[in-house]
Amino acid sequence: MIQHWLLEAGVDGEILRDDQWDRLREFVPGGRKGKRGPRSDARRFLDAILWLARSGARWRDLPEDRFGRFC
């Protein structure tokens, strides 16, 4: 239901443009291998946080097809 509303509202798609990501990249941790395997992609993680902020949804409501399971 939330995903459908977001599609209609135009919130789907990439949240950060490439130029915005280039400026923020160095401030976002992640993208390296952690103790338990590879960490999630930092850009996808930040996109997920921004998606949540825009939508008002909960973390568990993130669309898995776009962000994976909890990023």
Steps between C-alpha positions, in 0.01 A plus 500: 500500500777745590696408188196564281448844652868585456489402134201726445666782693815471292728391785620188320829499317842606607488730801849647464630630170856402407636847571340500845641156578849609392492778760369275781693179429793567733268564797300175473662189651465162335589335176792317659518142614392461861570221750188311393537552127448791264317801639207640314555744219536844658303682230213255514497530880484881484231482231300274734530747787391787277212289364385435857525869588289598200244226535456486876513121472670263743829325432324168444280665233796559268431339161726193486520505122663842516702500822543131580410359838574784741774622263 
